[in-house]
Amino acid sequence: MTMGEEANKASEEAAASPGRPEAGIPGEHVPALDPKIQDQLGRVFRSFCDDLVHQPMPDKLLVLLARLEAKQREKK
């Protein structure tokens, strides 16, 4: 299952689940999503971030960083 398919599945489950129960005690924290949906979204998000971290940095960003470092060296 791809990340997009997992995200769609989690969204569909959230839409299909009944509304969250109201808090019985004032100030009590009531999760907005079912724990299963939270777990699914967490897995999708972690997978996305892991993929993103391992992508090469774009050349344009590398050029901008090099320029910034050069200007900082000039100031010293």
PyMOL Python script that loads the backbone (N, CA, C, O; Angstrom):
from pymol import cmd

cmd.read_pdbstr("""\
ATOM      1  N   MET A   1       0.853  -1.173   0.000  1.00  0.00           N
ATOM      2  CA  MET A   1       0.000   0.000   0.000  1.00  0.00           C
ATOM      3  C   MET A   1       0.899   1.237   0.000  1.00  0.00           C
ATOM      4  O   MET A   1       1.830   1.322   0.801  1.00  0.00           O
ATOM      5  N   THR A   2       0.634   2.184  -0.880  1.00  0.00           N
ATOM      6  CA  THR A   2       1.437   3.399  -0.957  1.00  0.00           C
ATOM      7  C   THR A   2       1.032   4.369   0.140  1.00  0.00           C
ATOM      8  O   THR A   2       0.007   4.192   0.797  1.00  0.00           O
ATOM      9  N   MET A   3       1.865   5.412   0.330  1.00  0.00           N
ATOM     10  CA  MET A   3       1.545   6.414   1.349  1.00  0.00           C
ATOM     11  C   MET A   3       0.216   7.090   1.054  1.00  0.00           C
ATOM     12  O   MET A   3      -0.570   7.344   1.966  1.00  0.00           O
ATOM     13  N   GLY A   4      -0.038   7.384  -0.217  1.00  0.00           N
ATOM     14  CA  GLY A   4      -1.293   8.032  -0.590  1.00  0.00           C
ATOM     15  C   GLY A   4      -2.489   7.158  -0.284  1.00  0.00           C
ATOM     16  O   GLY A   4      -3.517   7.634   0.197  1.00  0.00           O
ATOM     17  N   GLU A   5      -2.345   5.864  -0.569  1.00  0.00           N
ATOM     18  CA  GLU A   5      -3.441   4.931  -0.286  1.00  0.00           C
ATOM     19  C   GLU A   5      -3.677   4.813   1.215  1.00  0.00           C
ATOM     20  O   GLU A   5      -4.821   4.734   1.663  1.00  0.00           O
ATOM     21  N   GLU A   6      -2.581   4.801   2.003  1.00  0.00           N
ATOM     22  CA  GLU A   6      -2.725   4.723   3.453  1.00  0.00           C
ATOM     23  C   GLU A   6      -3.405   5.974   3.998  1.00  0.00           C
ATOM     24  O   GLU A   6      -4.259   5.885   4.880  1.00  0.00           O
ATOM     25  N   ALA A   7      -3.028   7.139   3.472  1.00  0.00           N
ATOM     26  CA  ALA A   7      -3.643   8.385   3.928  1.00  0.00           C
ATOM     27  C   ALA A   7      -5.123   8.414   3.565  1.00  0.00           C
ATOM     28  O   ALA A   7      -5.950   8.843   4.369  1.00  0.00           O
ATOM     29  N   ASN A   8      -5.464   7.957   2.352  1.00  0.00           N
ATOM     30  CA  ASN A   8      -6.870   7.916   1.950  1.00  0.00           C
ATOM     31  C   ASN A   8      -7.660   6.975   2.834  1.00  0.00           C
ATOM     32  O   ASN A   8      -8.788   7.280   3.222  1.00  0.00           O
ATOM     33  N   LYS A   9      -7.072   5.824   3.156  1.00  0.00           N
ATOM     34  CA  LYS A   9      -7.748   4.854   4.013  1.00  0.00           C
ATOM     35  C   LYS A   9      -8.011   5.461   5.386  1.00  0.00           C
ATOM     36  O   LYS A   9      -9.102   5.316   5.936  1.00  0.00           O
ATOM     37  N   ALA A  10      -7.009   6.141   5.938  1.00  0.00           N
ATOM     38  CA  ALA A  10      -7.172   6.766   7.252  1.00  0.00           C
ATOM     39  C   ALA A  10      -8.241   7.850   7.206  1.00  0.00           C
ATOM     40  O   ALA A  10      -9.025   7.981   8.146  1.00  0.00           O
ATOM     41  N   SER A  11      -8.284   8.628   6.128  1.00  0.00           N
ATOM     42  CA  SER A  11      -9.303   9.673   5.988  1.00  0.00           C
ATOM     43  C   SER A  11     -10.694   9.074   5.888  1.00  0.00           C
ATOM     44  O   SER A  11     -11.642   9.578   6.491  1.00  0.00           O
ATOM     45  N   GLU A  12     -10.814   7.993   5.120  1.00  0.00           N
ATOM     46  CA  GLU A  12     -12.114   7.328   4.984  1.00  0.00           C
ATOM     47  C   GLU A  12     -12.575   6.761   6.319  1.00  0.00           C
ATOM     48  O   GLU A  12     -13.754   6.849   6.662  1.00  0.00           O
ATOM     49  N   GLU A  13     -11.640   6.173   7.078  1.00  0.00           N
ATOM     50  CA  GLU A  13     -11.999   5.632   8.386  1.00  0.00           C
ATOM     51  C   GLU A  13     -12.449   6.744   9.322  1.00  0.00           C
ATOM     52  O   GLU A  13     -13.390   6.565  10.095  1.00  0.00           O
ATOM     53  N   ALA A  14     -11.782   7.888   9.255  1.00  0.00           N
ATOM     54  CA  ALA A  14     -12.162   9.010  10.114  1.00  0.00           C
ATOM     55  C   ALA A  14     -13.552   9.507   9.759  1.00  0.00           C
ATOM     56  O   ALA A  14     -14.342   9.832  10.645  1.00  0.00           O
ATOM     57  N   ALA A  15     -13.855   9.568   8.468  1.00  0.00           N
ATOM     58  CA  ALA A  15     -15.164  10.044   8.029  1.00  0.00           C
ATOM     59  C   ALA A  15     -16.258   9.051   8.389  1.00  0.00           C
ATOM     60  O   ALA A  15     -17.387   9.448   8.679  1.00  0.00           O
ATOM     61  N   ALA A  16     -15.931   7.759   8.372  1.00  0.00           N
ATOM     62  CA  ALA A  16     -16.934   6.732   8.634  1.00  0.00           C
ATOM     63  C   ALA A  16     -17.169   6.507  10.124  1.00  0.00           C
ATOM     64  O   ALA A  16     -18.198   5.954  10.512  1.00  0.00           O
ATOM     65  N   SER A  17     -16.215   6.935  10.967  1.00  0.00           N
ATOM     66  CA  SER A  17     -16.365   6.673  12.398  1.00  0.00           C
ATOM     67  C   SER A  17     -17.384   7.621  13.009  1.00  0.00           C
ATOM     68  O   SER A  17     -17.523   8.761  12.565  1.00  0.00           O
ATOM     69  N   PRO A  18     -18.101   7.147  14.035  1.00  0.00           N
ATOM     70  CA  PRO A  18     -19.068   8.017  14.688  1.00  0.00           C
ATOM     71  C   PRO A  18     -18.350   9.160  15.383  1.00  0.00           C
ATOM     72  O   PRO A  18     -17.150   9.079  15.642  1.00  0.00           O
ATOM     73  N   GLY A  19     -19.075  10.214  15.682  1.00  0.00           N
ATOM     74  CA  GLY A  19     -18.484  11.377  16.331  1.00  0.00           C
ATOM     75  C   GLY A  19     -17.856  11.024  17.660  1.00  0.00           C
ATOM     76  O   GLY A  19     -18.222  10.027  18.283  1.00  0.00           O
ATOM     77  N   ARG A  20     -16.928  11.825  18.086  1.00  0.00           N
ATOM     78  CA  ARG A  20     -16.243  11.536  19.338  1.00  0.00           C
ATOM     79  C   ARG A  20     -17.179  11.764  20.513  1.00  0.00           C
ATOM     80  O   ARG A  20     -18.032  12.651  20.466  1.00  0.00           O
ATOM     81  N   PRO A  21     -17.028  10.980  21.554  1.00  0.00           N
ATOM     82  CA  PRO A  21     -17.894  11.166  22.714  1.00  0.00           C
ATOM     83  C   PRO A  21     -17.573  12.475  23.416  1.00  0.00           C
ATOM     84  O   PRO A  21     -16.431  12.933  23.399  1.00  0.00           O
ATOM     85  N   GLU A  22     -18.554  13.058  24.017  1.00  0.00           N
ATOM     86  CA  GLU A  22     -18.349  14.302  24.757  1.00  0.00           C
ATOM     87  C   GLU A  22     -17.619  13.990  26.055  1.00  0.00           C
ATOM     88  O   GLU A  22     -17.753  12.899  26.608  1.00  0.00           O
ATOM     89  N   ALA A  23     -16.865  14.938  26.524  1.00  0.00           N
ATOM     90  CA  ALA A  23     -16.135  14.757  27.774  1.00  0.00           C
ATOM     91  C   ALA A  23     -17.120  14.675  28.931  1.00  0.00           C
ATOM     92  O   ALA A  23     -18.060  15.465  29.013  1.00  0.00           O
ATOM     93  N   GLY A  24     -16.901  13.723  29.817  1.00  0.00           N
ATOM     94  CA  GLY A  24     -17.775  13.575  30.969  1.00  0.00           C
ATOM     95  C   GLY A  24     -17.393  14.515  32.092  1.00  0.00           C
ATOM     96  O   GLY A  24     -18.241  14.889  32.902  1.00  0.00           O
ATOM     97  N   ILE A  25     -16.122  14.905  32.152  1.00  0.00           N
ATOM     98  CA  ILE A  25     -15.620  15.767  33.211  1.00  0.00           C
ATOM     99  C   ILE A  25     -15.134  17.058  32.566  1.00  0.00           C
ATOM    100  O   ILE A  25     -14.377  17.011  31.597  1.00  0.00           O
ATOM    101  N   PRO A  26     -15.558  18.217  33.088  1.00  0.00           N
ATOM    102  CA  PRO A  26     -15.078  19.481  32.510  1.00  0.00           C
ATOM    103  C   PRO A  26     -13.549  19.524  32.514  1.00  0.00           C
ATOM    104  O   PRO A  26     -12.912  19.192  33.513  1.00  0.00           O
ATOM    105  N   GLY A  27     -12.980  19.929  31.404  1.00  0.00           N
ATOM    106  CA  GLY A  27     -11.533  20.010  31.262  1.00  0.00           C
ATOM    107  C   GLY A  27     -10.871  18.696  30.898  1.00  0.00           C
ATOM    108  O   GLY A  27      -9.658  18.648  30.694  1.00  0.00           O
ATOM    109  N   GLU A  28     -11.660  17.618  30.814  1.00  0.00           N
ATOM    110  CA  GLU A  28     -11.101  16.317  30.448  1.00  0.00           C
ATOM    111  C   GLU A  28     -10.703  16.336  28.977  1.00  0.00           C
ATOM    112  O   GLU A  28     -11.443  16.838  28.131  1.00  0.00           O
ATOM    113  N   HIS A  29      -9.529  15.782  28.680  1.00  0.00           N
ATOM    114  CA  HIS A  29      -9.059  15.727  27.286  1.00  0.00           C
ATOM    115  C   HIS A  29      -9.748  14.575  26.567  1.00  0.00           C
ATOM    116  O   HIS A  29      -9.694  13.428  27.011  1.00  0.00           O
ATOM    117  N   VAL A  30     -10.391  14.893  25.460  1.00  0.00           N
ATOM    118  CA  VAL A  30     -11.033  13.872  24.634  1.00  0.00           C
ATOM    119  C   VAL A  30     -10.321  13.876  23.286  1.00  0.00           C
ATOM    120  O   VAL A  30     -10.337  14.891  22.590  1.00  0.00           O
ATOM    121  N   PRO A  31      -9.687  12.748  22.898  1.00  0.00           N
ATOM    122  CA  PRO A  31      -8.990  12.712  21.610  1.00  0.00           C
ATOM    123  C   PRO A  31      -9.940  13.030  20.458  1.00  0.00           C
ATOM    124  O   PRO A  31     -11.091  12.593  20.451  1.00  0.00           O
ATOM    125  N   ALA A  32      -9.450  13.792  19.492  1.00  0.00           N
ATOM    126  CA  ALA A  32     -10.268  14.162  18.339  1.00  0.00           C
ATOM    127  C   ALA A  32     -10.471  12.982  17.400  1.00  0.00           C
ATOM    128  O   ALA A  32     -11.476  12.915  16.692  1.00  0.00           O
ATOM    129  N   LEU A  33      -9.526  12.054  17.392  1.00  0.00           N
ATOM    130  CA  LEU A  33      -9.600  10.899  16.497  1.00  0.00           C
ATOM    131  C   LEU A  33      -9.476   9.609  17.294  1.00  0.00           C
ATOM    132  O   LEU A  33      -8.887   9.576  18.374  1.00  0.00           O
ATOM    133  N   ASP A  34     -10.037   8.566  16.742  1.00  0.00           N
ATOM    134  CA  ASP A  34      -9.920   7.233  17.312  1.00  0.00           C
ATOM    135  C   ASP A  34      -8.439   6.842  17.365  1.00  0.00           C
ATOM    136  O   ASP A  34      -7.696   7.170  16.440  1.00  0.00           O
ATOM    137  N   PRO A  35      -7.993   6.156  18.415  1.00  0.00           N
ATOM    138  CA  PRO A  35      -6.579   5.766  18.511  1.00  0.00           C
ATOM    139  C   PRO A  35      -6.072   4.968  17.308  1.00  0.00           C
ATOM    140  O   PRO A  35      -4.910   5.113  16.930  1.00  0.00           O
ATOM    141  N   LYS A  36      -6.909   4.133  16.703  1.00  0.00           N
ATOM    142  CA  LYS A  36      -6.481   3.372  15.522  1.00  0.00           C
ATOM    143  C   LYS A  36      -6.165   4.312  14.365  1.00  0.00           C
ATOM    144  O   LYS A  36      -5.194   4.111  13.635  1.00  0.00           O
ATOM    145  N   ILE A  37      -6.991   5.336  14.206  1.00  0.00           N
ATOM    146  CA  ILE A  37      -6.770   6.309  13.128  1.00  0.00           C
ATOM    147  C   ILE A  37      -5.518   7.125  13.424  1.00  0.00           C
ATOM    148  O   ILE A  37      -4.731   7.402  12.518  1.00  0.00           O
ATOM    149  N   GLN A  38      -5.325   7.512  14.687  1.00  0.00           N
ATOM    150  CA  GLN A  38      -4.115   8.234  15.066  1.00  0.00           C
ATOM    151  C   GLN A  38      -2.873   7.407  14.740  1.00  0.00           C
ATOM    152  O   GLN A  38      -1.898   7.934  14.206  1.00  0.00           O
ATOM    153  N   ASP A  39      -2.909   6.115  15.061  1.00  0.00           N
ATOM    154  CA  ASP A  39      -1.779   5.233  14.753  1.00  0.00           C
ATOM    155  C   ASP A  39      -1.519   5.163  13.254  1.00  0.00           C
ATOM    156  O   ASP A  39      -0.371   5.239  12.813  1.00  0.00           O
ATOM    157  N   GLN A  40      -2.584   5.018  12.472  1.00  0.00           N
ATOM    158  CA  GLN A  40      -2.451   4.929  11.008  1.00  0.00           C
ATOM    159  C   GLN A  40      -1.854   6.219  10.445  1.00  0.00           C
ATOM    160  O   GLN A  40      -0.938   6.175   9.624  1.00  0.00           O
ATOM    161  N   LEU A  41      -2.372   7.362  10.883  1.00  0.00           N
ATOM    162  CA  LEU A  41      -1.850   8.643  10.412  1.00  0.00           C
ATOM    163  C   LEU A  41      -0.395   8.821  10.844  1.00  0.00           C
ATOM    164  O   LEU A  41       0.418   9.357  10.091  1.00  0.00           O
ATOM    165  N   GLY A  42      -0.070   8.376  12.045  1.00  0.00           N
ATOM    166  CA  GLY A  42       1.308   8.462  12.522  1.00  0.00           C
ATOM    167  C   GLY A  42       2.256   7.651  11.659  1.00  0.00           C
ATOM    168  O   GLY A  42       3.354   8.106  11.338  1.00  0.00           O
ATOM    169  N   ARG A  43       1.831   6.441  11.280  1.00  0.00           N
ATOM    170  CA  ARG A  43       2.674   5.596  10.413  1.00  0.00           C
ATOM    171  C   ARG A  43       2.879   6.262   9.053  1.00  0.00           C
ATOM    172  O   ARG A  43       3.991   6.274   8.525  1.00  0.00           O
ATOM    173  N   VAL A  44       1.813   6.812   8.491  1.00  0.00           N
ATOM    174  CA  VAL A  44       1.915   7.474   7.182  1.00  0.00           C
ATOM    175  C   VAL A  44       2.849   8.679   7.278  1.00  0.00           C
ATOM    176  O   VAL A  44       3.706   8.875   6.417  1.00  0.00           O
ATOM    177  N   PHE A  45       2.681   9.486   8.331  1.00  0.00           N
ATOM    178  CA  PHE A  45       3.504  10.686   8.494  1.00  0.00           C
ATOM    179  C   PHE A  45       4.975  10.323   8.696  1.00  0.00           C
ATOM    180  O   PHE A  45       5.854  10.940   8.094  1.00  0.00           O
ATOM    181  N   ARG A  46       5.249   9.318   9.546  1.00  0.00           N
ATOM    182  CA  ARG A  46       6.636   8.893   9.762  1.00  0.00           C
ATOM    183  C   ARG A  46       7.260   8.377   8.471  1.00  0.00           C
ATOM    184  O   ARG A  46       8.423   8.661   8.186  1.00  0.00           O
ATOM    185  N   SER A  47       6.499   7.625   7.695  1.00  0.00           N
ATOM    186  CA  SER A  47       7.000   7.099   6.427  1.00  0.00           C
ATOM    187  C   SER A  47       7.316   8.244   5.464  1.00  0.00           C
ATOM    188  O   SER A  47       8.347   8.232   4.792  1.00  0.00           O
ATOM    189  N   PHE A  48       6.423   9.228   5.403  1.00  0.00           N
ATOM    190  CA  PHE A  48       6.633  10.389   4.536  1.00  0.00           C
ATOM    191  C   PHE A  48       7.895  11.138   4.953  1.00  0.00           C
ATOM    192  O   PHE A  48       8.725  11.477   4.109  1.00  0.00           O
ATOM    193  N   CYS A  49       8.044  11.399   6.259  1.00  0.00           N
ATOM    194  CA  CYS A  49       9.212  12.132   6.746  1.00  0.00           C
ATOM    195  C   CYS A  49      10.494  11.356   6.494  1.00  0.00           C
ATOM    196  O   CYS A  49      11.511  11.941   6.122  1.00  0.00           O
ATOM    197  N   ASP A  50      10.454  10.046   6.693  1.00  0.00           N
ATOM    198  CA  ASP A  50      11.633   9.215   6.455  1.00  0.00           C
ATOM    199  C   ASP A  50      12.052   9.298   4.993  1.00  0.00           C
ATOM    200  O   ASP A  50      13.239   9.420   4.690  1.00  0.00           O
ATOM    201  N   ASP A  51      11.079   9.231   4.087  1.00  0.00           N
ATOM    202  CA  ASP A  51      11.383   9.347   2.657  1.00  0.00           C
ATOM    203  C   ASP A  51      11.957  10.728   2.342  1.00  0.00           C
ATOM    204  O   ASP A  51      12.909  10.844   1.569  1.00  0.00           O
ATOM    205  N   LEU A  52      11.387  11.759   2.931  1.00  0.00           N
ATOM    206  CA  LEU A  52      11.811  13.135   2.668  1.00  0.00           C
ATOM    207  C   LEU A  52      13.243  13.374   3.141  1.00  0.00           C
ATOM    208  O   LEU A  52      14.030  14.018   2.447  1.00  0.00           O
ATOM    209  N   VAL A  53      13.577  12.863   4.308  1.00  0.00           N
ATOM    210  CA  VAL A  53      14.912  13.055   4.873  1.00  0.00           C
ATOM    211  C   VAL A  53      15.984  12.411   4.005  1.00  0.00           C
ATOM    212  O   VAL A  53      17.116  12.891   3.953  1.00  0.00           O
ATOM    213  N   HIS A  54      15.634  11.338   3.331  1.00  0.00           N
ATOM    214  CA  HIS A  54      16.622  10.622   2.527  1.00  0.00           C
ATOM    215  C   HIS A  54      16.706  11.110   1.077  1.00  0.00           C
ATOM    216  O   HIS A  54      17.462  10.548   0.285  1.00  0.00           O
ATOM    217  N   GLN A  55      15.952  12.130   0.724  1.00  0.00           N
ATOM    218  CA  GLN A  55      16.025  12.695  -0.619  1.00  0.00           C
ATOM    219  C   GLN A  55      17.244  13.612  -0.711  1.00  0.00           C
ATOM    220  O   GLN A  55      17.606  14.254   0.275  1.00  0.00           O
ATOM    221  N   PRO A  56      17.877  13.682  -1.874  1.00  0.00           N
ATOM    222  CA  PRO A  56      19.008  14.604  -2.026  1.00  0.00           C
ATOM    223  C   PRO A  56      18.525  16.052  -1.973  1.00  0.00           C
ATOM    224  O   PRO A  56      17.394  16.363  -2.344  1.00  0.00           O
ATOM    225  N   MET A  57      19.411  16.925  -1.503  1.00  0.00           N
ATOM    226  CA  MET A  57      19.069  18.336  -1.416  1.00  0.00           C
ATOM    227  C   MET A  57      19.088  18.933  -2.829  1.00  0.00           C
ATOM    228  O   MET A  57      20.020  18.669  -3.589  1.00  0.00           O
ATOM    229  N   PRO A  58      18.085  19.726  -3.192  1.00  0.00           N
ATOM    230  CA  PRO A  58      18.047  20.323  -4.537  1.00  0.00           C
ATOM    231  C   PRO A  58      19.253  21.236  -4.783  1.00  0.00           C
ATOM    232  O   PRO A  58      19.725  21.918  -3.873  1.00  0.00           O
ATOM    233  N   ASP A  59      19.737  21.238  -6.013  1.00  0.00           N
ATOM    234  CA  ASP A  59      20.901  22.055  -6.380  1.00  0.00           C
ATOM    235  C   ASP A  59      20.672  23.531  -6.087  1.00  0.00           C
ATOM    236  O   ASP A  59      21.585  24.222  -5.633  1.00  0.00           O
ATOM    237  N   LYS A  60      19.471  24.017  -6.342  1.00  0.00           N
ATOM    238  CA  LYS A  60      19.172  25.435  -6.118  1.00  0.00           C
ATOM    239  C   LYS A  60      19.382  25.799  -4.647  1.00  0.00           C
ATOM    240  O   LYS A  60      19.915  26.866  -4.340  1.00  0.00           O
ATOM    241  N   LEU A  61      18.969  24.928  -3.753  1.00  0.00           N
ATOM    242  CA  LEU A  61      19.150  25.183  -2.326  1.00  0.00           C
ATOM    243  C   LEU A  61      20.630  25.141  -1.956  1.00  0.00           C
ATOM    244  O   LEU A  61      21.090  25.950  -1.151  1.00  0.00           O
ATOM    245  N   LEU A  62      21.371  24.212  -2.532  1.00  0.00           N
ATOM    246  CA  LEU A  62      22.809  24.132  -2.261  1.00  0.00           C
ATOM    247  C   LEU A  62      23.525  25.408  -2.699  1.00  0.00           C
ATOM    248  O   LEU A  62      24.421  25.889  -2.005  1.00  0.00           O
ATOM    249  N   VAL A  63      23.131  25.954  -3.850  1.00  0.00           N
ATOM    250  CA  VAL A  63      23.734  27.200  -4.344  1.00  0.00           C
ATOM    251  C   VAL A  63      23.418  28.343  -3.384  1.00  0.00           C
ATOM    252  O   VAL A  63      24.299  29.138  -3.056  1.00  0.00           O
ATOM    253  N   LEU A  64      22.171  28.430  -2.934  1.00  0.00           N
ATOM    254  CA  LEU A  64      21.787  29.493  -2.000  1.00  0.00           C
ATOM    255  C   LEU A  64      22.551  29.377  -0.679  1.00  0.00           C
ATOM    256  O   LEU A  64      22.987  30.386  -0.125  1.00  0.00           O
ATOM    257  N   LEU A  65      22.712  28.173  -0.184  1.00  0.00           N
ATOM    258  CA  LEU A  65      23.465  27.972   1.056  1.00  0.00           C
ATOM    259  C   LEU A  65      24.930  28.364   0.882  1.00  0.00           C
ATOM    260  O   LEU A  65      25.524  28.959   1.782  1.00  0.00           O
ATOM    261  N   ALA A  66      25.511  28.036  -0.261  1.00  0.00           N
ATOM    262  CA  ALA A  66      26.904  28.397  -0.533  1.00  0.00           C
ATOM    263  C   ALA A  66      27.058  29.917  -0.568  1.00  0.00           C
ATOM    264  O   ALA A  66      28.034  30.451  -0.041  1.00  0.00           O
ATOM    265  N   ARG A  67      26.113  30.609  -1.180  1.00  0.00           N
ATOM    266  CA  ARG A  67      26.156  32.079  -1.231  1.00  0.00           C
ATOM    267  C   ARG A  67      26.061  32.669   0.175  1.00  0.00           C
ATOM    268  O   ARG A  67      26.792  33.598   0.517  1.00  0.00           O
ATOM    269  N   LEU A  68      25.163  32.126   0.977  1.00  0.00           N
ATOM    270  CA  LEU A  68      24.993  32.612   2.343  1.00  0.00           C
ATOM    271  C   LEU A  68      26.271  32.414   3.146  1.00  0.00           C
ATOM    272  O   LEU A  68      26.697  33.318   3.865  1.00  0.00           O
ATOM    273  N   GLU A  69      26.878  31.253   3.032  1.00  0.00           N
ATOM    274  CA  GLU A  69      28.125  30.986   3.752  1.00  0.00           C
ATOM    275  C   GLU A  69      29.234  31.932   3.296  1.00  0.00           C
ATOM    276  O   GLU A  69      30.020  32.407   4.116  1.00  0.00           O
ATOM    277  N   ALA A  70      29.300  32.207   1.996  1.00  0.00           N
ATOM    278  CA  ALA A  70      30.325  33.113   1.468  1.00  0.00           C
ATOM    279  C   ALA A  70      30.128  34.521   2.022  1.00  0.00           C
ATOM    280  O   ALA A  70      31.100  35.178   2.392  1.00  0.00           O
ATOM    281  N   LYS A  71      28.893  34.987   2.083  1.00  0.00           N
ATOM    282  CA  LYS A  71      28.618  36.333   2.615  1.00  0.00           C
ATOM    283  C   LYS A  71      28.957  36.405   4.101  1.00  0.00           C
ATOM    284  O   LYS A  71      29.467  37.420   4.575  1.00  0.00           O
ATOM    285  N   GLN A  72      28.677  35.336   4.831  1.00  0.00           N
ATOM    286  CA  GLN A  72      28.994  35.327   6.259  1.00  0.00           C
ATOM    287  C   GLN A  72      30.505  35.355   6.474  1.00  0.00           C
ATOM    288  O   GLN A  72      30.982  35.989   7.416  1.00  0.00           O
ATOM    289  N   ARG A  73      31.261  34.675   5.611  1.00  0.00           N
ATOM    290  CA  ARG A  73      32.722  34.691   5.709  1.00  0.00           C
ATOM    291  C   ARG A  73      33.268  36.082   5.395  1.00  0.00           C
ATOM    292  O   ARG A  73      34.246  36.515   6.005  1.00  0.00           O
ATOM    293  N   GLU A  74      32.637  36.792   4.439  1.00  0.00           N
ATOM    294  CA  GLU A  74      33.071  38.144   4.073  1.00  0.00           C
ATOM    295  C   GLU A  74      32.907  39.107   5.245  1.00  0.00           C
ATOM    296  O   GLU A  74      33.733  40.000   5.435  1.00  0.00           O
ATOM    297  N   LYS A  75      31.856  38.932   6.026  1.00  0.00           N
ATOM    298  CA  LYS A  75      31.580  39.831   7.151  1.00  0.00           C
ATOM    299  C   LYS A  75      32.604  39.677   8.267  1.00  0.00           C
ATOM    300  O   LYS A  75      32.820  40.617   9.032  1.00  0.00           O
ATOM    301  N   LYS A  76      33.236  38.518   8.376  1.00  0.00           N
ATOM    302  CA  LYS A  76      34.190  38.270   9.470  1.00  0.00           C
ATOM    303  C   LYS A  76      35.521  38.845   9.199  1.00  0.00           C
ATOM    304  O   LYS A  76      36.427  38.720  10.023  1.00  0.00           O
TER     305      LYS A  76
END
""", "prot")
cmd.dss("prot")
cmd.show_as("cartoon", "prot")
cmd.util.cbc("prot")
cmd.orient("prot")
